[in-house]
Amino acid sequence: MLLKDAAKSVETQARMLVGRFLEEDDKLTALKARLREEILQEVLDVINAYVDPATYQKIKRQLTRTR
């Protein structure tokens, strides 16, 4: 009986850890997306200062399409 209870406790803890890991993975995915957006915007800001508007729009479309 004690062994069965211990096994159930380990199984419960394992499920909690897996759930926590999946939540962290979702958080990391969201963080990566936000960082990518911020970096992309900074790159576009720099590009905008050096190219004409038509070229800027082409570059922006290309960069935003590859998401």
PDB file of N, H, CA, C and O in Angstrom:
ATOM      1  N   MET A   1       0.814  -1.191   0.000  1.00  0.00           N
ATOM      2  CA  MET A   1       0.000   0.000   0.000  1.00  0.00           C
ATOM      3  C   MET A   1       0.864   1.265   0.000  1.00  0.00           C
ATOM      4  O   MET A   1       0.566   2.216  -0.721  1.00  0.00           O
ATOM      5  N   LEU A   2       1.937   1.280   0.808  1.00  0.00           N
ATOM      6  H   LEU A   2       2.179   0.506   1.394  1.00  0.00           H
ATOM      7  CA  LEU A   2       2.825   2.438   0.859  1.00  0.00           C
ATOM      8  C   LEU A   2       3.515   2.652  -0.483  1.00  0.00           C
ATOM      9  O   LEU A   2       3.698   3.786  -0.926  1.00  0.00           O
ATOM     10  N   LEU A   3       3.893   1.556  -1.118  1.00  0.00           N
ATOM     11  H   LEU A   3       3.745   0.635  -0.758  1.00  0.00           H
ATOM     12  CA  LEU A   3       4.550   1.661  -2.417  1.00  0.00           C
ATOM     13  C   LEU A   3       3.594   2.236  -3.454  1.00  0.00           C
ATOM     14  O   LEU A   3       3.996   3.052  -4.284  1.00  0.00           O
ATOM     15  N   LYS A   4       2.352   1.824  -3.415  1.00  0.00           N
ATOM     16  H   LYS A   4       2.025   1.161  -2.741  1.00  0.00           H
ATOM     17  CA  LYS A   4       1.346   2.334  -4.347  1.00  0.00           C
ATOM     18  C   LYS A   4       1.112   3.833  -4.123  1.00  0.00           C
ATOM     19  O   LYS A   4       0.998   4.592  -5.085  1.00  0.00           O
ATOM     20  N   ASP A   5       1.043   4.255  -2.871  1.00  0.00           N
ATOM     21  H   ASP A   5       1.137   3.639  -2.090  1.00  0.00           H
ATOM     22  CA  ASP A   5       0.863   5.668  -2.551  1.00  0.00           C
ATOM     23  C   ASP A   5       2.063   6.494  -3.007  1.00  0.00           C
ATOM     24  O   ASP A   5       1.910   7.599  -3.528  1.00  0.00           O
ATOM     25  N   ALA A   6       3.260   5.940  -2.803  1.00  0.00           N
ATOM     26  H   ALA A   6       3.384   5.042  -2.380  1.00  0.00           H
ATOM     27  CA  ALA A   6       4.474   6.636  -3.219  1.00  0.00           C
ATOM     28  C   ALA A   6       4.514   6.781  -4.745  1.00  0.00           C
ATOM     29  O   ALA A   6       4.894   7.831  -5.262  1.00  0.00           O
ATOM     30  N   ALA A   7       4.122   5.728  -5.457  1.00  0.00           N
ATOM     31  H   ALA A   7       3.814   4.875  -5.037  1.00  0.00           H
ATOM     32  CA  ALA A   7       4.103   5.775  -6.921  1.00  0.00           C
ATOM     33  C   ALA A   7       3.105   6.818  -7.401  1.00  0.00           C
ATOM     34  O   ALA A   7       3.384   7.561  -8.341  1.00  0.00           O
ATOM     35  N   LYS A   8       1.960   6.875  -6.768  1.00  0.00           N
ATOM     36  H   LYS A   8       1.733   6.271  -6.004  1.00  0.00           H
ATOM     37  CA  LYS A   8       0.945   7.866  -7.140  1.00  0.00           C
ATOM     38  C   LYS A   8       1.469   9.279  -6.882  1.00  0.00           C
ATOM     39  O   LYS A   8       1.240  10.177  -7.692  1.00  0.00           O
ATOM     40  N   SER A   9       2.162   9.483  -5.775  1.00  0.00           N
ATOM     41  H   SER A   9       2.348   8.754  -5.117  1.00  0.00           H
ATOM     42  CA  SER A   9       2.717  10.786  -5.450  1.00  0.00           C
ATOM     43  C   SER A   9       3.763  11.206  -6.487  1.00  0.00           C
ATOM     44  O   SER A   9       3.787  12.357  -6.922  1.00  0.00           O
ATOM     45  N   VAL A  10       4.620  10.271  -6.877  1.00  0.00           N
ATOM     46  H   VAL A  10       4.601   9.336  -6.524  1.00  0.00           H
ATOM     47  CA  VAL A  10       5.641  10.566  -7.892  1.00  0.00           C
ATOM     48  C   VAL A  10       4.972  10.905  -9.220  1.00  0.00           C
ATOM     49  O   VAL A  10       5.390  11.837  -9.907  1.00  0.00           O
ATOM     50  N   GLU A  11       3.947  10.160  -9.578  1.00  0.00           N
ATOM     51  H   GLU A  11       3.607   9.403  -9.019  1.00  0.00           H
ATOM     52  CA  GLU A  11       3.224  10.421 -10.832  1.00  0.00           C
ATOM     53  C   GLU A  11       2.582  11.807 -10.804  1.00  0.00           C
ATOM     54  O   GLU A  11       2.631  12.527 -11.801  1.00  0.00           O
ATOM     55  N   THR A  12       1.992  12.184  -9.697  1.00  0.00           N
ATOM     56  H   THR A  12       1.952  11.599  -8.887  1.00  0.00           H
ATOM     57  CA  THR A  12       1.367  13.497  -9.557  1.00  0.00           C
ATOM     58  C   THR A  12       2.404  14.606  -9.684  1.00  0.00           C
ATOM     59  O   THR A  12       2.173  15.601 -10.371  1.00  0.00           O
ATOM     60  N   GLN A  13       3.532  14.438  -9.030  1.00  0.00           N
ATOM     61  H   GLN A  13       3.719  13.630  -8.472  1.00  0.00           H
ATOM     62  CA  GLN A  13       4.600  15.438  -9.109  1.00  0.00           C
ATOM     63  C   GLN A  13       5.143  15.543 -10.538  1.00  0.00           C
ATOM     64  O   GLN A  13       5.422  16.640 -11.023  1.00  0.00           O
ATOM     65  N   ALA A  14       5.289  14.409 -11.198  1.00  0.00           N
ATOM     66  H   ALA A  14       5.062  13.518 -10.804  1.00  0.00           H
ATOM     67  CA  ALA A  14       5.787  14.413 -12.576  1.00  0.00           C
ATOM     68  C   ALA A  14       4.825  15.171 -13.489  1.00  0.00           C
ATOM     69  O   ALA A  14       5.264  15.936 -14.347  1.00  0.00           O
ATOM     70  N   ARG A  15       3.542  14.969 -13.316  1.00  0.00           N
ATOM     71  H   ARG A  15       3.186  14.348 -12.618  1.00  0.00           H
ATOM     72  CA  ARG A  15       2.555  15.686 -14.137  1.00  0.00           C
ATOM     73  C   ARG A  15       2.622  17.190 -13.887  1.00  0.00           C
ATOM     74  O   ARG A  15       2.504  17.989 -14.816  1.00  0.00           O
ATOM     75  N   MET A  16       2.814  17.567 -12.624  1.00  0.00           N
ATOM     76  H   MET A  16       2.911  16.919 -11.869  1.00  0.00           H
ATOM     77  CA  MET A  16       2.919  18.991 -12.303  1.00  0.00           C
ATOM     78  C   MET A  16       4.155  19.599 -12.968  1.00  0.00           C
ATOM     79  O   MET A  16       4.095  20.707 -13.502  1.00  0.00           O
ATOM     80  N   LEU A  17       5.276  18.872 -12.933  1.00  0.00           N
ATOM     81  H   LEU A  17       5.325  17.972 -12.499  1.00  0.00           H
ATOM     82  CA  LEU A  17       6.501  19.377 -13.539  1.00  0.00           C
ATOM     83  C   LEU A  17       6.373  19.494 -15.054  1.00  0.00           C
ATOM     84  O   LEU A  17       6.843  20.467 -15.643  1.00  0.00           O
ATOM     85  N   VAL A  18       5.750  18.522 -15.677  1.00  0.00           N
ATOM     86  H   VAL A  18       5.368  17.731 -15.198  1.00  0.00           H
ATOM     87  CA  VAL A  18       5.533  18.584 -17.121  1.00  0.00           C
ATOM     88  C   VAL A  18       4.651  19.777 -17.462  1.00  0.00           C
ATOM     89  O   VAL A  18       4.926  20.503 -18.417  1.00  0.00           O
ATOM     90  N   GLY A  19       3.602  19.979 -16.692  1.00  0.00           N
ATOM     91  H   GLY A  19       3.379  19.389 -15.916  1.00  0.00           H
ATOM     92  CA  GLY A  19       2.727  21.130 -16.910  1.00  0.00           C
ATOM     93  C   GLY A  19       3.464  22.439 -16.749  1.00  0.00           C
ATOM     94  O   GLY A  19       3.268  23.365 -17.537  1.00  0.00           O
ATOM     95  N   ARG A  20       4.300  22.528 -15.750  1.00  0.00           N
ATOM     96  H   ARG A  20       4.460  21.776 -15.110  1.00  0.00           H
ATOM     97  CA  ARG A  20       5.083  23.744 -15.522  1.00  0.00           C
ATOM     98  C   ARG A  20       6.053  23.970 -16.680  1.00  0.00           C
ATOM     99  O   ARG A  20       6.225  25.099 -17.138  1.00  0.00           O
ATOM    100  N   PHE A  21       6.684  22.896 -17.153  1.00  0.00           N
ATOM    101  H   PHE A  21       6.543  21.978 -16.781  1.00  0.00           H
ATOM    102  CA  PHE A  21       7.610  23.008 -18.280  1.00  0.00           C
ATOM    103  C   PHE A  21       6.882  23.511 -19.521  1.00  0.00           C
ATOM    104  O   PHE A  21       7.403  24.370 -20.232  1.00  0.00           O
ATOM    105  N   LEU A  22       5.694  22.994 -19.792  1.00  0.00           N
ATOM    106  H   LEU A  22       5.271  22.296 -19.214  1.00  0.00           H
ATOM    107  CA  LEU A  22       4.942  23.424 -20.969  1.00  0.00           C
ATOM    108  C   LEU A  22       4.537  24.888 -20.859  1.00  0.00           C
ATOM    109  O   LEU A  22       4.556  25.615 -21.852  1.00  0.00           O
ATOM    110  N   GLU A  23       4.170  25.323 -19.656  1.00  0.00           N
ATOM    111  H   GLU A  23       4.155  24.733 -18.849  1.00  0.00           H
ATOM    112  CA  GLU A  23       3.833  26.731 -19.459  1.00  0.00           C
ATOM    113  C   GLU A  23       5.045  27.608 -19.723  1.00  0.00           C
ATOM    114  O   GLU A  23       4.921  28.662 -20.348  1.00  0.00           O
ATOM    115  N   GLU A  24       6.226  27.184 -19.252  1.00  0.00           N
ATOM    116  H   GLU A  24       6.327  26.328 -18.745  1.00  0.00           H
ATOM    117  CA  GLU A  24       7.450  27.947 -19.479  1.00  0.00           C
ATOM    118  C   GLU A  24       7.780  27.993 -20.964  1.00  0.00           C
ATOM    119  O   GLU A  24       8.239  29.018 -21.467  1.00  0.00           O
ATOM    120  N   ASP A  25       7.548  26.889 -21.667  1.00  0.00           N
ATOM    121  H   ASP A  25       7.174  26.056 -21.257  1.00  0.00           H
ATOM    122  CA  ASP A  25       7.808  26.856 -23.102  1.00  0.00           C
ATOM    123  C   ASP A  25       6.919  27.859 -23.831  1.00  0.00           C
ATOM    124  O   ASP A  25       7.372  28.542 -24.749  1.00  0.00           O
ATOM    125  N   ASP A  26       5.659  27.947 -23.424  1.00  0.00           N
ATOM    126  H   ASP A  26       5.290  27.392 -22.678  1.00  0.00           H
ATOM    127  CA  ASP A  26       4.749  28.931 -24.018  1.00  0.00           C
ATOM    128  C   ASP A  26       5.229  30.352 -23.736  1.00  0.00           C
ATOM    129  O   ASP A  26       5.157  31.224 -24.602  1.00  0.00           O
ATOM    130  N   LYS A  27       5.716  30.574 -22.528  1.00  0.00           N
ATOM    131  H   LYS A  27       5.775  29.866 -21.825  1.00  0.00           H
ATOM    132  CA  LYS A  27       6.222  31.897 -22.166  1.00  0.00           C
ATOM    133  C   LYS A  27       7.449  32.242 -23.004  1.00  0.00           C
ATOM    134  O   LYS A  27       7.595  33.376 -23.461  1.00  0.00           O
ATOM    135  N   LEU A  28       8.334  31.262 -23.206  1.00  0.00           N
ATOM    136  H   LEU A  28       8.216  30.341 -22.835  1.00  0.00           H
ATOM    137  CA  LEU A  28       9.531  31.498 -24.011  1.00  0.00           C
ATOM    138  C   LEU A  28       9.165  31.778 -25.463  1.00  0.00           C
ATOM    139  O   LEU A  28       9.777  32.631 -26.106  1.00  0.00           O
ATOM    140  N   THR A  29       8.185  31.076 -25.973  1.00  0.00           N
ATOM    141  H   THR A  29       7.688  30.383 -25.451  1.00  0.00           H
ATOM    142  CA  THR A  29       7.742  31.304 -27.348  1.00  0.00           C
ATOM    143  C   THR A  29       7.209  32.724 -27.496  1.00  0.00           C
ATOM    144  O   THR A  29       7.529  33.412 -28.466  1.00  0.00           O
ATOM    145  N   ALA A  30       6.410  33.159 -26.551  1.00  0.00           N
ATOM    146  H   ALA A  30       6.150  32.600 -25.763  1.00  0.00           H
ATOM    147  CA  ALA A  30       5.867  34.517 -26.594  1.00  0.00           C
ATOM    148  C   ALA A  30       6.986  35.554 -26.465  1.00  0.00           C
ATOM    149  O   ALA A  30       6.968  36.580 -27.143  1.00  0.00           O
ATOM    150  N   LEU A  31       7.951  35.280 -25.596  1.00  0.00           N
ATOM    151  H   LEU A  31       7.965  34.446 -25.045  1.00  0.00           H
ATOM    152  CA  LEU A  31       9.077  36.200 -25.419  1.00  0.00           C
ATOM    153  C   LEU A  31       9.893  36.301 -26.701  1.00  0.00           C
ATOM    154  O   LEU A  31      10.281  37.396 -27.107  1.00  0.00           O
ATOM    155  N   LYS A  32      10.152  35.171 -27.334  1.00  0.00           N
ATOM    156  H   LYS A  32       9.837  34.281 -27.005  1.00  0.00           H
ATOM    157  CA  LYS A  32      10.905  35.175 -28.596  1.00  0.00           C
ATOM    158  C   LYS A  32      10.173  35.984 -29.666  1.00  0.00           C
ATOM    159  O   LYS A  32      10.799  36.723 -30.425  1.00  0.00           O
ATOM    160  N   ALA A  33       8.865  35.848 -29.725  1.00  0.00           N
ATOM    161  H   ALA A  33       8.356  35.248 -29.108  1.00  0.00           H
ATOM    162  CA  ALA A  33       8.081  36.597 -30.716  1.00  0.00           C
ATOM    163  C   ALA A  33       8.160  38.101 -30.449  1.00  0.00           C
ATOM    164  O   ALA A  33       8.322  38.892 -31.379  1.00  0.00           O
ATOM    165  N   ARG A  34       8.046  38.491 -29.186  1.00  0.00           N
ATOM    166  H   ARG A  34       7.914  37.849 -28.430  1.00  0.00           H
ATOM    167  CA  ARG A  34       8.146  39.925 -28.840  1.00  0.00           C
ATOM    168  C   ARG A  34       9.530  40.473 -29.151  1.00  0.00           C
ATOM    169  O   ARG A  34       9.658  41.574 -29.686  1.00  0.00           O
ATOM    170  N   LEU A  35      10.566  39.711 -28.818  1.00  0.00           N
ATOM    171  H   LEU A  35      10.462  38.817 -28.383  1.00  0.00           H
ATOM    172  CA  LEU A  35      11.928  40.156 -29.111  1.00  0.00           C
ATOM    173  C   LEU A  35      12.156  40.287 -30.606  1.00  0.00           C
ATOM    174  O   LEU A  35      12.792  41.238 -31.062  1.00  0.00           O
ATOM    175  N   ARG A  36      11.638  39.334 -31.371  1.00  0.00           N
ATOM    176  H   ARG A  36      11.122  38.561 -31.001  1.00  0.00           H
ATOM    177  CA  ARG A  36      11.785  39.401 -32.820  1.00  0.00           C
ATOM    178  C   ARG A  36      11.120  40.656 -33.377  1.00  0.00           C
ATOM    179  O   ARG A  36      11.675  41.332 -34.243  1.00  0.00           O
ATOM    180  N   GLU A  37       9.928  40.960 -32.874  1.00  0.00           N
ATOM    181  H   GLU A  37       9.476  40.411 -32.170  1.00  0.00           H
ATOM    182  CA  GLU A  37       9.217  42.155 -33.324  1.00  0.00           C
ATOM    183  C   GLU A  37      10.006  43.425 -33.004  1.00  0.00           C
ATOM    184  O   GLU A  37      10.111  44.326 -33.837  1.00  0.00           O
ATOM    185  N   GLU A  38      10.554  43.487 -31.800  1.00  0.00           N
ATOM    186  H   GLU A  38      10.469  42.756 -31.123  1.00  0.00           H
ATOM    187  CA  GLU A  38      11.320  44.665 -31.406  1.00  0.00           C
ATOM    188  C   GLU A  38      12.586  44.812 -32.250  1.00  0.00           C
ATOM    189  O   GLU A  38      12.915  45.910 -32.699  1.00  0.00           O
ATOM    190  N   ILE A  39      13.285  43.717 -32.461  1.00  0.00           N
ATOM    191  H   ILE A  39      13.019  42.825 -32.097  1.00  0.00           H
ATOM    192  CA  ILE A  39      14.513  43.761 -33.264  1.00  0.00           C
ATOM    193  C   ILE A  39      14.184  44.120 -34.701  1.00  0.00           C
ATOM    194  O   ILE A  39      14.888  44.919 -35.318  1.00  0.00           O
ATOM    195  N   LEU A  40      13.128  43.542 -35.238  1.00  0.00           N
ATOM    196  H   LEU A  40      12.555  42.893 -34.737  1.00  0.00           H
ATOM    197  CA  LEU A  40      12.709  43.844 -36.603  1.00  0.00           C
ATOM    198  C   LEU A  40      12.396  45.329 -36.752  1.00  0.00           C
ATOM    199  O   LEU A  40      12.794  45.952 -37.737  1.00  0.00           O
ATOM    200  N   GLN A  41      11.693  45.893 -35.789  1.00  0.00           N
ATOM    201  H   GLN A  41      11.370  45.387 -34.989  1.00  0.00           H
ATOM    202  CA  GLN A  41      11.358  47.311 -35.853  1.00  0.00           C
ATOM    203  C   GLN A  41      12.602  48.182 -35.797  1.00  0.00           C
ATOM    204  O   GLN A  41      12.687  49.188 -36.502  1.00  0.00           O
ATOM    205  N   GLU A  42      13.568  47.810 -34.966  1.00  0.00           N
ATOM    206  H   GLU A  42      13.499  46.993 -34.393  1.00  0.00           H
ATOM    207  CA  GLU A  42      14.814  48.573 -34.887  1.00  0.00           C
ATOM    208  C   GLU A  42      15.581  48.510 -36.203  1.00  0.00           C
ATOM    209  O   GLU A  42      16.124  49.518 -36.655  1.00  0.00           O
ATOM    210  N   VAL A  43      15.626  47.341 -36.812  1.00  0.00           N
ATOM    211  H   VAL A  43      15.184  46.523 -36.444  1.00  0.00           H
ATOM    212  CA  VAL A  43      16.303  47.186 -38.104  1.00  0.00           C
ATOM    213  C   VAL A  43      15.603  48.041 -39.157  1.00  0.00           C
ATOM    214  O   VAL A  43      16.259  48.728 -39.939  1.00  0.00           O
ATOM    215  N   LEU A  44      14.290  47.999 -39.176  1.00  0.00           N
ATOM    216  H   LEU A  44      13.757  47.440 -38.540  1.00  0.00           H
ATOM    217  CA  LEU A  44      13.541  48.796 -40.149  1.00  0.00           C
ATOM    218  C   LEU A  44      13.752  50.294 -39.927  1.00  0.00           C
ATOM    219  O   LEU A  44      13.816  51.059 -40.890  1.00  0.00           O
ATOM    220  N   ASP A  45      13.858  50.710 -38.688  1.00  0.00           N
ATOM    221  H   ASP A  45      13.806  50.089 -37.906  1.00  0.00           H
ATOM    222  CA  ASP A  45      14.124  52.122 -38.399  1.00  0.00           C
ATOM    223  C   ASP A  45      15.468  52.554 -38.982  1.00  0.00           C
ATOM    224  O   ASP A  45      15.585  53.643 -39.545  1.00  0.00           O
ATOM    225  N   VAL A  46      16.471  51.704 -38.847  1.00  0.00           N
ATOM    226  H   VAL A  46      16.376  50.819 -38.389  1.00  0.00           H
ATOM    227  CA  VAL A  46      17.793  52.017 -39.394  1.00  0.00           C
ATOM    228  C   VAL A  46      17.740  52.033 -40.916  1.00  0.00           C
ATOM    229  O   VAL A  46      18.266  52.949 -41.549  1.00  0.00           O
ATOM    230  N   ILE A  47      17.108  51.027 -41.502  1.00  0.00           N
ATOM    231  H   ILE A  47      16.681  50.284 -40.988  1.00  0.00           H
ATOM    232  CA  ILE A  47      17.005  50.948 -42.960  1.00  0.00           C
ATOM    233  C   ILE A  47      16.282  52.177 -43.510  1.00  0.00           C
ATOM    234  O   ILE A  47      16.674  52.730 -44.538  1.00  0.00           O
ATOM    235  N   ASN A  48      15.242  52.588 -42.830  1.00  0.00           N
ATOM    236  H   ASN A  48      14.923  52.138 -41.996  1.00  0.00           H
ATOM    237  CA  ASN A  48      14.433  53.719 -43.278  1.00  0.00           C
ATOM    238  C   ASN A  48      15.271  54.987 -43.445  1.00  0.00           C
ATOM    239  O   ASN A  48      14.986  55.818 -44.308  1.00  0.00           O
ATOM    240  N   ALA A  49      16.291  55.128 -42.624  1.00  0.00           N
ATOM    241  H   ALA A  49      16.522  54.453 -41.923  1.00  0.00           H
ATOM    242  CA  ALA A  49      17.132  56.325 -42.685  1.00  0.00           C
ATOM    243  C   ALA A  49      18.045  56.331 -43.910  1.00  0.00           C
ATOM    244  O   ALA A  49      18.579  57.380 -44.272  1.00  0.00           O
ATOM    245  N   TYR A  50      18.233  55.182 -44.550  1.00  0.00           N
ATOM    246  H   TYR A  50      17.800  54.330 -44.256  1.00  0.00           H
ATOM    247  CA  TYR A  50      19.218  55.089 -45.629  1.00  0.00           C
ATOM    248  C   TYR A  50      18.659  54.768 -47.009  1.00  0.00           C
ATOM    249  O   TYR A  50      19.395  54.831 -47.995  1.00  0.00           O
ATOM    250  N   VAL A  51      17.393  54.430 -47.103  1.00  0.00           N
ATOM    251  H   VAL A  51      16.796  54.379 -46.303  1.00  0.00           H
ATOM    252  CA  VAL A  51      16.843  54.058 -48.415  1.00  0.00           C
ATOM    253  C   VAL A  51      15.606  54.895 -48.732  1.00  0.00           C
ATOM    254  O   VAL A  51      15.002  55.510 -47.853  1.00  0.00           O
ATOM    255  N   ASP A  52      15.255  54.898 -49.999  1.00  0.00           N
ATOM    256  H   ASP A  52      15.745  54.398 -50.713  1.00  0.00           H
ATOM    257  CA  ASP A  52      14.063  55.644 -50.405  1.00  0.00           C
ATOM    258  C   ASP A  52      12.802  54.880 -49.958  1.00  0.00           C
ATOM    259  O   ASP A  52      12.871  53.686 -49.668  1.00  0.00           O
ATOM    260  N   PRO A  53      11.663  55.569 -49.906  1.00  0.00           N
ATOM    261  CA  PRO A  53      10.428  54.948 -49.391  1.00  0.00           C
ATOM    262  C   PRO A  53      10.005  53.672 -50.132  1.00  0.00           C
ATOM    263  O   PRO A  53       9.530  52.728 -49.501  1.00  0.00           O
ATOM    264  N   ALA A  54      10.167  53.632 -51.445  1.00  0.00           N
ATOM    265  H   ALA A  54      10.553  54.400 -51.958  1.00  0.00           H
ATOM    266  CA  ALA A  54       9.758  52.446 -52.197  1.00  0.00           C
ATOM    267  C   ALA A  54      10.617  51.242 -51.824  1.00  0.00           C
ATOM    268  O   ALA A  54      10.108  50.136 -51.646  1.00  0.00           O
ATOM    269  N   THR A  55      11.911  51.467 -51.711  1.00  0.00           N
ATOM    270  H   THR A  55      12.325  52.366 -51.856  1.00  0.00           H
ATOM    271  CA  THR A  55      12.820  50.381 -51.325  1.00  0.00           C
ATOM    272  C   THR A  55      12.535  49.934 -49.897  1.00  0.00           C
ATOM    273  O   THR A  55      12.556  48.741 -49.594  1.00  0.00           O
ATOM    274  N   TYR A  56      12.272  50.891 -49.031  1.00  0.00           N
ATOM    275  H   TYR A  56      12.256  51.860 -49.277  1.00  0.00           H
ATOM    276  CA  TYR A  56      11.940  50.570 -47.642  1.00  0.00           C
ATOM    277  C   TYR A  56      10.708  49.665 -47.587  1.00  0.00           C
ATOM    278  O   TYR A  56      10.697  48.676 -46.854  1.00  0.00           O
ATOM    279  N   GLN A  57       9.690  49.994 -48.344  1.00  0.00           N
ATOM    280  H   GLN A  57       9.698  50.798 -48.939  1.00  0.00           H
ATOM    281  CA  GLN A  57       8.470  49.180 -48.343  1.00  0.00           C
ATOM    282  C   GLN A  57       8.734  47.767 -48.849  1.00  0.00           C
ATOM    283  O   GLN A  57       8.180  46.806 -48.316  1.00  0.00           O
ATOM    284  N   LYS A  58       9.574  47.633 -49.870  1.00  0.00           N
ATOM    285  H   LYS A  58      10.024  48.414 -50.303  1.00  0.00           H
ATOM    286  CA  LYS A  58       9.922  46.297 -50.380  1.00  0.00           C
ATOM    287  C   LYS A  58      10.642  45.486 -49.307  1.00  0.00           C
ATOM    288  O   LYS A  58      10.339  44.313 -49.089  1.00  0.00           O
ATOM    289  N   ILE A  59      11.592  46.124 -48.647  1.00  0.00           N
ATOM    290  H   ILE A  59      11.838  47.077 -48.824  1.00  0.00           H
ATOM    291  CA  ILE A  59      12.345  45.434 -47.594  1.00  0.00           C
ATOM    292  C   ILE A  59      11.415  45.054 -46.444  1.00  0.00           C
ATOM    293  O   ILE A  59      11.478  43.939 -45.926  1.00  0.00           O
ATOM    294  N   LYS A  60      10.566  45.978 -46.056  1.00  0.00           N
ATOM    295  H   LYS A  60      10.515  46.884 -46.476  1.00  0.00           H
ATOM    296  CA  LYS A  60       9.638  45.720 -44.950  1.00  0.00           C
ATOM    297  C   LYS A  60       8.706  44.556 -45.276  1.00  0.00           C
ATOM    298  O   LYS A  60       8.485  43.679 -44.441  1.00  0.00           O
ATOM    299  N   ARG A  61       8.167  44.552 -46.477  1.00  0.00           N
ATOM    300  H   ARG A  61       8.346  45.264 -47.155  1.00  0.00           H
ATOM    301  CA  ARG A  61       7.278  43.445 -46.878  1.00  0.00           C
ATOM    302  C   ARG A  61       8.024  42.117 -46.837  1.00  0.00           C
ATOM    303  O   ARG A  61       7.489  41.113 -46.366  1.00  0.00           O
ATOM    304  N   GLN A  62       9.255  42.113 -47.327  1.00  0.00           N
ATOM    305  H   GLN A  62       9.690  42.929 -47.709  1.00  0.00           H
ATOM    306  CA  GLN A  62      10.033  40.877 -47.341  1.00  0.00           C
ATOM    307  C   GLN A  62      10.325  40.391 -45.927  1.00  0.00           C
ATOM    308  O   GLN A  62      10.177  39.205 -45.633  1.00  0.00           O
ATOM    309  N   LEU A  63      10.735  41.293 -45.063  1.00  0.00           N
ATOM    310  H   LEU A  63      10.855  42.257 -45.302  1.00  0.00           H
ATOM    311  CA  LEU A  63      11.057  40.904 -43.687  1.00  0.00           C
ATOM    312  C   LEU A  63       9.830  40.469 -42.904  1.00  0.00           C
ATOM    313  O   LEU A  63       9.908  39.530 -42.111  1.00  0.00           O
ATOM    314  N   THR A  64       8.721  41.119 -43.106  1.00  0.00           N
ATOM    315  H   THR A  64       8.658  41.882 -43.750  1.00  0.00           H
ATOM    316  CA  THR A  64       7.525  40.750 -42.361  1.00  0.00           C
ATOM    317  C   THR A  64       6.839  39.502 -42.930  1.00  0.00           C
ATOM    318  O   THR A  64       6.081  38.830 -42.231  1.00  0.00           O
ATOM    319  N   ARG A  65       7.107  39.205 -44.184  1.00  0.00           N
ATOM    320  H   ARG A  65       7.722  39.751 -44.753  1.00  0.00           H
ATOM    321  CA  ARG A  65       6.532  38.007 -44.802  1.00  0.00           C
ATOM    322  C   ARG A  65       7.200  36.737 -44.298  1.00  0.00           C
ATOM    323  O   ARG A  65       6.570  35.680 -44.265  1.00  0.00           O
ATOM    324  N   THR A  66       8.459  36.825 -43.908  1.00  0.00           N
ATOM    325  H   THR A  66       8.970  37.684 -43.935  1.00  0.00           H
ATOM    326  CA  THR A  66       9.203  35.626 -43.511  1.00  0.00           C
ATOM    327  C   THR A  66       9.000  35.232 -42.055  1.00  0.00           C
ATOM    328  O   THR A  66       9.773  34.437 -41.521  1.00  0.00           O
ATOM    329  N   ARG A  67       7.999  35.761 -41.419  1.00  0.00           N
ATOM    330  H   ARG A  67       7.371  36.407 -41.853  1.00  0.00           H
ATOM    331  CA  ARG A  67       7.741  35.426 -40.010  1.00  0.00           C
ATOM    332  C   ARG A  67       7.341  34.036 -39.878  1.00  0.00           C
ATOM    333  O   ARG A  67       7.083  33.571 -38.768  1.00  0.00           O
TER     334      ARG A  67
END
